[in-house]
Amino acid sequence: VSTQSTGGGGRVTPRVSLTAPPDIVTEQLENIRELYELEPDNKWVILTLLYMLNSSCEQKTKEQITEVRNLTVKLCHVDPMRTGYYRDLWSKMLCGTAVTSWWRHVTSSHGHVTSSHPCGDQLNHI
């Protein structure tokens, strides 16, 4: 995990190197989880874990999505002044997951766009 600072008092955003070997990313994720166990209410630990979980794999399981959601909810409780930011972050992560899943579905049909969408009619309820 590295950090990228925006200029002059801006946010520091944790970044996961997607080019790092999977075992290194897994080790980093385990280290952050250990830190989370020691500091469960530290917003920086939670935020880093959230970014790492989101960046560590493109295809997420239902359990991983639930974990990301639970961490986002926890961040809203730990840092209520930034609830809007965390909700936007959750929406961005959820949309990214849906688009990735849809694109895999489209490309798995040998380049032919299929008529069904993996989200079903869930998009009609947004």
Secondary structure, 3 states (H helix, E strand, C coil): CEEEECCCCCCEEEECCCCCCHHHHHHHHHHHHHHHHHCCCCHHHHHHHHHHHHHHCCCCCHHHHHHHHHHHHHHHHHCHHHHHHHHHHHHHHHHHHHHHHHHHHHHCCCCCCCCCCCCHHHHHHC
